[in-house]
Amino acid sequence: MASSALPVEEDLNKYGMQGLTSLVRMEQSDVTSFALGHDISKCGLDLCDDSEILKNLSSPWAETSRSEVEPYFSLPRSIRSSSIDPPPGPCDAKIQSFTDETLFYIFYMKPRDTLQEYAARELVARNWRYHKGIQVWLTKDSNVEPVLISQDVEKGVYIFFDPHNWEKIKKEFVLHYSLVQA
């Protein structure tokens, strides 16, 4: 039992507070130089603001940059001028042809993405509204007219999109306009 605890104790001495104090005191020269790094100004390089090395050295890995790894090529004129496949149109034009379920998929699966914004805009254009309180999309049921309770509250039948079960649910609901994001 005591033999298995010994390596853990050695690791604590080496990597714990004792190891840190030996680094600060610079007792271990090989480990200290690795942990603290080197002062590049002691390498004989002139690193002042108007130094030529800063203007010419873009990166230590400049010779293996992406621009030199990928071959340079150009498309033949016959391919460039042919209109076999038209270029893709803007996303907002294409997204109008998607079903509601596809738009919900884009909205929930592409968080903080431009596609999420396009999907949300299209859902709003289709009379879906995002409820900030319960964090789901909802729309009015076209068969039942809602009843206005007060200036900013109405009661009616709404269709909710449940992202957990991936289905539309119809139910009666009291809607506060302040909680709906248009």
N, C-alpha and C positions, 0 to 999 in steps of 0.2 A: 504494500500500500504506500509506503514511504517512497519507494523508487519511482512510482508513477507521478507523484506530486513534484518531484525534483525538476523535470524538464519545464513544467509550467512556471515554477519559481525562477528558473534561469531565464525564461522568456520575459517574465515580469521585470527582472533586473536589466535585461538587455533592451527591451522595448518599452518599459514603463518609465516612471519618473526618474529612476536611477540612470537609465540609459539617456534620458533627455538632459539630465544635469551633466553627464560626461560629455555630451555634445556641446553644451553651452561652454563648458570649461575647456573644450577642444582637446580632450585627453586622447581621443581616438582619431588619429590624423586621416586614415583612409576613409572612415565612415563620415567624419566631419566634413571633409572636402566634397564628398558626394552629396551630403544632406544640405549643406549651406551653399554650394555652388562656387564658382570662381568669379573674380572680378575681371571682367573683360577688358577694362582699361589697362590692366597690367600685361596684356598680351601684345602691346606695342602698336595698337591700332589707334588712329586719330578719329575720335567719335564726336567731335564738336559739331554744332548745328550745320555749318557750311562745308562739312567734310565731303569729299568725293565718294567715299565708300558708301555713305548713306544714299547717295543719288544713284549709284550703279548697282548696288546689291539689293535686289528686290526680295530675294529669299535664299536661304541656304540650299534649297532644293530647286533652284531655278532651272537647272539643266534637265530635271525630270518633271517639268510642269506639264499640265494637261495640253497646253497648246503645242508642245513639241512631241508628245506621245501620239496624239491623234494625227493621222496623215492629212496633208492638205490635198484637197481635190475640188474639182468643179464639175457641175452637171453639164452634160452636152446640151446644146441649144435645142435639139429635137425633143428632149425630155422636158426641158423647162417650158417650152411653148405649148406642149400638148395639154389638152384639157380633158384627159381621160377621167380623172378623179377631181372633182372641183374641191377647192380648199375648204376646210371645215368652217362653218359659219360661227358667229359669236355664240357663246354658251347660253346667253339669255334668250336667244331665238330658238335654240334647240330644246331648251328646258320646258318650253311651252307645250311640247308634244308628249311629255311624260305623264304617267298616271299619278294620282294622288299618293299612292303607296310608294312609288319610286321617289317622289319628292320628299316624303317622310323619311325614307331610307337615307337619302342624301343629307337631309337636315340632321338626323341623329348620328349618322356614321362619319360625317365630315365636320367635326366641331372646329370652330375658329378658322374656317376655310372659306374662300370666296364662293365655292359651290354651295356651302350652307346658306350664305346670304342670298344667292340666286334662287335656291329652293324656297327660302322663306318668303321672298318677294312674290314668287309665283303662287304660293299657297295663299298669301294675302289677296292676290288678284282673283283667286277662286273663292273668296269670302271665308277663308279659314282665318281664325285669330288665335294668337298664342296667349294663354292664360298664365300670367306671371305667378299667381298664388299656388296653383296646383301643377304648373309647368307641363301642360299638355295643349295640344291644338284642339280647337272646337269650332263648330259652325252651326248655324241655326238650321233646324229641320224645316224644309220648305213647305211641309204639309200643315204645320201648326204655327199660328201667329203668336209671338210672345206678348205677355201682358206687362205693361209699364207699371211698376210699383211706385217708383219715385223718379226724380229727374235723371238719376244715374244708375238706377237698378231696374232690372226686368226679370220676369219669370217666364220660362218657356221650355220647350223641348229642344235639346241640343244634341248634336252628334260629336262625340269625343273620339279622338284617336288615341288608343292606349298603346304606347310604345313597348310595354313589357310583354303583352300578349299579341301584339301586332294585329289589332283589330279595331274596327269602328264600333262604338257603343252608343246607343241612343238612350238618353235619360232626361228626366225633368231636372231643371237646375235654376238657381237664382244667380243671375249674372250681375256683378258690379262692374260698370264700365271702366272704373279706375284700375282694375286688375287685368284688363285685356290690352294687349299690345297690338296695335294695328300696323 
